[in-house]
Amino acid sequence: METTHGQGSEGWSASLREHGRRVTRQRLAVLGAVERHPHSSAEAILASAREELPEITAQSVYVVLGDLTDLGMLRRFEPPHSPALYETRVGDNHHHAICSICGRVEDVECAVGHAPCLTPSETHGMTIMIADVTYVGICSDCAAKQAAVPAP
């Protein structure tokens, strides 16, 4: 599977057809919203999709997100203490760095470059295909703000 970000409406239409799905305005609105705002929650995707398609319902967005995630057209990941986030970057073994203060999320390339990039101490008989790593820290903007606040 290839990374599928930066496709635009025509590319998404072709991908939907390749996956056996009809091209609908709801699916295109959701894909466009996730593409424009990677690492977004379903609520943020709903708000963005409504800019393009005001009549789209929350239920439609959740159904489309679930379906396209199951198909592998979207990736869902769950940062600690946060709702699930979605992105169009799929098919590679990248990870995420998350600021524990502001919630900013950035992609982090795999340390080795291929899946799995980590060797577990125990596989329990499973063939490991993906290592889902989340780095949690403080982004440079939040660190600068903290440094600028005088100590009490």
N, C-alpha and C positions, 0 to 999 in steps of 0.2 A: 504494500500500500504506500502511496506517495503522500508527501506533505501537501495539504490542500488549503493553502491560504493565498489571498490575493487573486481570487478567481473572477470576481464580478458576476453579474447576473447571467451572462451567457455561459460562463464556466460552471456556475452552480446548476444551471438548467441541464447541462450535459451530464454532470455528476449525478443529479437526481435520476435522470433517465437510465444511466448506467447501473444504478442501484435498484432499478425497477419501480421507481416512484414517479408519480405524476408531478409535473411542475405546477405548483400553485403559488398564488400571491403570498399566502401565509408562510410557506416554506422559504420562498425567496426573501421575504421581509426578515425572517428570523436569521437566515444565513447571512444576509447583509448586515444585520445588527451585530451578530457575533464577530463578523469579519472586521467591522469598523471599531468594535470595542472588545478586543480579546480579553479574556480573564474576567468576564462579567457574570454577575448573578442572573438568574431567571428574571428577577424584578427589573434589573437594569436593561436586559434584553427586551423585555416587554415595552419599557418606556421608549427605547430606541426604535423598535419595530413600529410603534404607534406613530412615529414621526413620518414614516413612509406609508403605513397602512392604519389609519386612525381607528378603524372598526375591529381590529384584531383583538381577540379576547385573551385573558390570562390563561384560560384552559387550553386554547389553541397553541399558545406559545409553549406551555408545558408538554403537550402531546408531541409537538414538532421537535422540541429539544430531546425528549426521550427517544423518539423514533430515529432521529438523525444520529444520536449518540450510539444507539444499538447498531445502526448501519456502519458506523465508523467514519461518518462524515464530520462529526463533531467529537471533541474530547471533553469529558467532564472530569474535574478533579475537585477534591474536597480538602481545602486548607484547614488547619486546626482552628476551631472556634469561629468558623465562617460558613456561610451557605455555600453550596456547590457552585463552582465557576465553570464556564464553558469557553472553548476556543476552537478555531478552525484548523489549527496546526495539529495534524494527526499523522500517524504512520512513521514517526521517528521516535527516538527514545530520549526526548528532552525532559528536563525537570523544571522546577520553579523555585525562585527565591521570593520570600514574602516578608514585607516589613511588618513587624509586630505592633507598630504604633499607628501608621496610616493605612496599612493594608495593601500598599502598592505591590504588584506582582510582576516579576520579570522572568523571562525564559532563561534557562541555564542549559547550555549544551551538555551532553553526556560526557563524563570525564574520560571515557575510553573511546567513545565514538560509535559503538555498536551495542545492540541489546544482547544480553543484559550487561550493563556497565558495572554492576556490583555482583560479587559472588557471595551468596548467602552461606552462613555457617551450616545451615540445615535446609535441605529442599523438601524433606518429607515425601520423597519419591516423585516430586513434580518436576517437569521440565520448565525452567524459568525462562520466560520470554520478554518480560518487561520489568524494570526496576523503577518504581514510582517514588522519587525522592523529592522531599520538600525541605528547602533550607529556610529557616526562620531567623530573621535578624532585624537590624534597624537600617533603613535606607539613609543615604548621605544627607538628604534634605532634613529628615527628622533628627539625625545626629547633630547637624548644624544648629537646628532650633534648640535642641537640648543644651548644647554648648553655649549658646547665646543667653540662656536664662541664668541669672546670677543665683548662686546657692544661698539658701535662707540663713 
